[in-house]
Amino acid sequence: MYPPRTSYFFLCLALFLATTMAGIHAYAEGMQTREELLAKIKTLFGEPKNATRLVQDGHIWVDAKRGLVIVDGYVTLRRGQLEMFACPAGTKEHESIVAVFAAARHVHAGLLAAGAESGGPTQFDPYRPASGTTIKVSVLYHDESGKRHIDRAQSWIRDLQSKKEMPFDWVFAGSTFYKDIDTGEPRYLGDAGDLICVANFPAATLDLAVESAAANSGLNFEAMTENIPPMYTPVRLVLRVSNEEPKRSSDGNTAKSVAGDAGQPSSSVPVDNANKPEEVDNVSEITLSKPKSLSESAVSVKPALPEKSKNSAVTDGTSFNVDELFEKPKK
């Protein structure tokens, strides 16, 4: 028999090894699941018509004339408190409802091409809310029977105080850049996970224009499980540029209610009617400009993008063609 201390040591070692192996196994399964999901997405959603793919290795497109950025992903969380609504795949899936197959910097570039203007991320001490063009977010998916649905992203998020759907809009805060200490190259902070946030982060690409705690002990929102499809359901997010002021309160006094907006139903509904598409502008390159603290040069994104919309914000009367966005790929 081993002495008590030795036995305790071996027990701890066994638990550590078991936990480590379980973590490695789960990670490997997660990677495999993402690969399988990407393959499944390709069978459910085709290339959006009248939209231009931004990068070859990302599932993200822009329709500049209608002020849309389209990005594919999957459901990664259905229960628990939230810091994000959406993050890039492989980053913060444990605190986001959706993970997308695109980098945050490419979402940023797409929004610029779609006519949005980045404002600035949340600042603290003193507090200043995030600013920028209002962005409406819709979620397209197929349920288990194959029926098509389109939801407002807010309908998947519950306010912990009111126990109701989150009432606030997102704005294009634009994240920020930092210098890599090893290479000296600028990096986009949102790429680490802070893509579409419900807690205020200085790194957010899209953030709420209201104060929302980021500390785990004081988070304001959770997943509205009953409205969210099963785990790993493939989804297509549609980010639509809006000329509305962001909704900052639940009473609707600050800006008109987003429920029933064109292209933004208040709940899951069949989507058989849609406007006819417009043609795409010519393709060009754009760059992301760094903040003044890093203004010596620009950070080139170099995706192929439609020419930037001439409108600073597309009117909310402009709807997207849902049938096209649900259209299955050609065999």
C-alpha positions in Angstrom: 0.0 0.0 0.0 1.2 3.5 -0.8 1.4 6.0 2.1 -1.6 8.4 2.2 0.2 11.3 0.7 1.5 9.2 -2.2 -2.0 7.8 -2.9 -3.4 11.4 -2.8 -0.7 12.4 -5.3 -1.5 9.6 -7.7 -5.2 10.4 -7.4 -4.6 14.0 -8.3 -2.4 13.0 -11.2 -5.0 10.6 -12.5 -7.7 13.2 -12.3 -5.5 15.7 -14.0 -4.7 13.3 -16.9 -8.3 12.3 -17.2 -9.4 16.0 -17.4 -6.6 16.8 -19.8 -7.5 13.9 -22.1 -11.2 14.8 -22.0 -10.3 18.4 -22.9 -8.2 17.3 -25.8 -10.9 14.9 -27.0 -13.6 17.6 -26.7 -11.3 20.1 -28.6 -10.8 17.5 -31.4 -14.5 16.8 -31.5 -15.2 20.5 -31.7 -12.8 21.0 -34.6 -14.3 18.1 -36.4 -17.8 19.4 -35.7 -16.9 22.8 -37.2 -15.5 21.2 -40.3 -18.7 19.1 -40.6 -20.8 22.2 -40.0 -19.0 24.1 -42.7 -19.7 21.3 -45.1 -23.4 21.3 -44.0 -23.7 25.0 -44.5 -22.5 24.6 -48.0 -25.4 22.3 -48.7 -28.1 24.6 -47.0 -27.1 28.0 -48.2 -25.9 29.0 -51.7 -23.8 32.0 -52.7 -26.0 35.0 -52.2 -27.0 36.6 -55.5 -26.0 40.1 -56.2 -23.5 40.0 -53.4 -19.7 39.7 -53.6 -17.6 37.3 -51.5 -15.1 39.2 -49.5 -12.4 36.6 -49.0 -12.0 33.1 -50.5 -11.5 31.4 -47.1 -14.4 33.1 -45.4 -18.2 32.7 -45.6 -18.9 36.4 -45.9 -20.4 38.5 -48.7 -21.4 42.2 -49.1 -24.3 43.6 -51.1 -23.4 47.3 -51.3 -26.5 48.6 -53.0 -28.8 47.2 -50.4 -26.4 47.9 -47.5 -26.0 44.2 -46.5 -23.3 42.1 -45.0 -24.0 38.3 -45.1 -22.0 35.8 -43.0 -22.6 32.1 -42.3 -22.1 30.4 -38.9 -23.8 28.1 -36.4 -25.4 28.0 -33.0 -22.8 27.5 -30.4 -24.7 28.3 -27.1 -28.3 28.0 -26.0 -28.2 28.5 -22.3 -26.3 30.9 -20.0 -25.2 34.5 -19.6 -23.8 36.3 -22.5 -21.0 38.7 -23.4 -21.5 38.4 -27.2 -24.3 37.5 -29.6 -21.8 36.4 -32.2 -18.0 35.8 -32.4 -15.6 34.4 -35.0 -15.4 30.6 -34.9 -12.7 29.3 -32.6 -12.7 32.3 -30.3 -15.4 32.9 -27.6 -18.0 30.3 -28.3 -18.6 29.7 -24.6 -20.1 33.2 -24.2 -21.7 33.7 -27.7 -24.9 32.3 -29.2 -23.5 32.2 -32.7 -20.0 31.6 -34.1 -19.4 32.7 -37.7 -16.9 31.6 -40.3 -15.4 35.1 -40.9 -12.9 37.3 -39.2 -14.2 40.4 -37.4 -11.9 42.6 -39.5 -13.6 41.3 -42.7 -17.1 42.1 -41.2 -15.7 45.6 -40.5 -14.6 45.9 -44.1 -17.9 44.7 -45.4 -19.9 47.2 -43.3 -17.8 50.0 -44.7 -18.5 48.9 -48.2 -22.2 48.6 -47.4 -22.3 52.2 -46.4 -21.9 52.1 -42.7 -19.6 54.5 -40.8 -17.7 53.3 -37.7 -18.0 55.6 -34.7 -16.0 54.6 -31.7 -16.0 51.8 -29.1 -17.3 52.2 -25.5 -15.1 54.3 -23.2 -15.0 54.2 -19.5 -14.2 56.7 -16.6 -16.1 58.7 -17.6 -18.5 56.3 -19.4 -19.2 57.1 -23.1 -21.3 54.6 -25.0 -20.3 53.1 -28.3 -21.3 55.1 -31.4 -21.6 54.5 -35.1 -24.1 53.6 -37.8 -27.0 51.4 -36.5 -26.8 47.8 -37.7 -29.9 45.6 -37.8 -29.1 41.9 -37.4 -31.3 39.0 -38.7 -30.8 35.3 -38.3 -31.8 32.9 -41.1 -32.0 29.1 -40.4 -33.8 25.9 -41.2 -35.6 24.0 -38.5 -35.4 20.2 -38.1 -38.4 19.8 -40.5 -36.6 21.9 -43.1 -38.9 25.0 -42.6 -37.2 28.3 -43.2 -37.1 30.9 -40.4 -35.9 34.5 -40.1 -35.5 36.0 -36.6 -34.4 39.3 -35.2 -31.2 38.6 -33.3 -32.6 40.4 -30.3 -35.3 37.7 -30.0 -32.5 35.2 -29.0 -31.4 37.4 -26.1 -33.2 37.9 -22.7 -32.7 40.9 -20.5 -32.0 39.5 -17.1 -33.9 42.4 -15.3 -37.1 42.5 -17.4 -37.0 38.8 -18.4 -38.0 40.0 -21.8 -36.4 40.2 -25.2 -33.3 42.5 -25.4 -34.7 45.8 -26.7 -31.5 47.5 -27.8 -29.9 48.0 -31.2 -26.2 47.5 -32.2 -24.0 50.2 -33.5 -20.9 49.9 -35.7 -18.3 50.8 -33.0 -15.4 49.6 -35.2 -13.1 48.0 -32.5 -9.5 49.2 -32.6 -6.0 48.1 -33.4 -2.9 47.3 -31.4 0.7 46.6 -32.3 1.9 43.0 -32.1 4.8 43.1 -29.6 6.7 40.4 -31.5 6.3 41.7 -35.1 5.3 45.3 -34.6 2.4 44.7 -37.0 -1.0 46.2 -36.3 -3.7 43.7 -35.2 -7.5 44.1 -35.1 -8.8 43.5 -31.6 -12.2 42.3 -32.6 -10.6 39.2 -34.3 -10.1 37.8 -30.8 -13.8 37.3 -30.4 -15.6 40.6 -29.7 -17.6 40.8 -32.9 -21.3 41.5 -32.0 -21.3 42.2 -28.3 -24.0 42.6 -25.6 -21.5 43.5 -22.9 -19.5 46.7 -23.5 -15.9 46.0 -24.7 -13.4 48.5 -26.2 -12.6 45.8 -28.7 -16.2 45.4 -30.0 -16.8 45.6 -33.8 -20.6 46.0 -33.0 -21.7 47.0 -29.5 -24.8 48.3 -27.8 -25.2 52.0 -27.5 -26.2 51.6 -23.8 -24.2 50.8 -20.7 -23.9 47.0 -20.3 -21.7 45.3 -17.7 -18.9 43.1 -18.9 -18.0 41.6 -15.5 -19.2 38.0 -15.0 -20.9 39.0 -11.7 -23.0 41.7 -13.4 -23.8 40.6 -16.9 -27.1 42.0 -18.2 -28.2 39.4 -20.7 -28.6 35.6 -21.2 -29.6 33.3 -24.0 -33.3 33.0 -24.6 -33.2 29.3 -24.9 -36.8 28.7 -26.0 -36.3 30.9 -29.1 -32.9 29.4 -30.2 -32.7 26.3 -32.5 -30.7 23.2 -31.5 -26.9 23.4 -31.0 -24.8 23.4 -34.1 -27.8 24.5 -36.3 -26.3 26.3 -39.3 -27.3 29.9 -39.6 -26.9 32.9 -41.9 -26.6 36.3 -40.3 -27.7 39.4 -42.3 -26.3 42.7 -41.1 -28.2 45.6 -42.5 -27.1 49.2 -42.5 -29.8 51.4 -41.0 -30.3 55.2 -40.9 -32.2 55.0 -37.6 -30.8 56.2 -34.3 -30.1 53.1 -32.2 -32.8 52.1 -29.8 -31.5 52.8 -26.3 -34.5 52.0 -24.1 -37.3 49.5 -23.9 -40.0 52.1 -24.1 -39.2 53.1 -27.7 -38.9 56.8 -27.0 -35.3 57.2 -28.2 -36.0 55.6 -31.6 -38.9 53.9 -33.2 -39.3 50.2 -32.4 -37.4 47.7 -34.6 -40.1 45.1 -34.4 -41.7 44.6 -37.9 -38.9 46.5 -39.7 -38.4 45.7 -43.3 -36.3 42.6 -43.3 -36.5 42.4 -39.5 -39.6 40.3 -38.4 -40.2 40.3 -34.7 -40.2 36.5 -34.5 -39.7 33.4 -36.6 -41.9 33.5 -39.7 -42.1 31.9 -43.1 -40.3 34.0 -45.6 -41.8 33.5 -49.0 -42.2 37.1 -50.2 -39.2 39.3 -51.0 -38.2 42.2 -53.2 -36.4 41.6 -56.5 -32.7 42.0 -56.3 -30.6 44.8 -57.7 -27.3 44.5 -59.6 -23.9 44.6 -57.9 -21.5 47.5 -58.3 -18.0 47.0 -59.7 -15.4 45.3 -57.5 -12.7 47.3 -55.8 -10.3 47.2 -52.9 -10.7 49.1 -49.6 -8.6 49.6 -46.5 -9.3 49.9 -42.9 -7.9 53.1 -41.4 -6.3 52.8 -38.0 -7.0 55.1 -35.1 -4.9 58.3 -34.8 -2.5 56.6 -32.4 -1.5 54.2 -35.2 -2.1 56.6 -38.1 1.4 56.4 -39.7 0.0 53.9 -42.3 -3.3 52.1 -43.1 -4.0 48.5 -42.5 -4.9 46.9 -45.9 -7.6 44.3 -45.8 -7.6 43.8 -49.6 -10.7 41.7 -50.0 -12.5 42.1 -53.3 -15.4 44.4 -52.4 -18.3 46.1 -54.3 -17.8 49.8 -54.5 -18.9 51.5 -51.2 -22.5 52.5 -51.1 -23.0 56.2 -51.9 -25.5 56.5 -49.0 -24.0 56.8 -45.5 -26.8 54.6 -44.3 -29.4 52.7 -46.4 -33.0 53.6 -45.7 -35.0 51.1 -43.6 -37.5 50.8 -46.4 -34.9 48.7 -48.2 -35.5 45.0 -47.6 -33.3 42.1 -48.6 -34.5 39.2 -50.9 -34.9 36.4 -48.4 -35.6 33.8 -51.0 -32.2 34.5 -52.5 -30.4 34.2 -49.2 -32.1 30.9 -48.5 -31.5 29.5 -52.0 -29.6 26.2 -52.0 -26.4 25.9 -53.9 -26.5 24.6 -57.4 -25.2 21.0 -57.9 
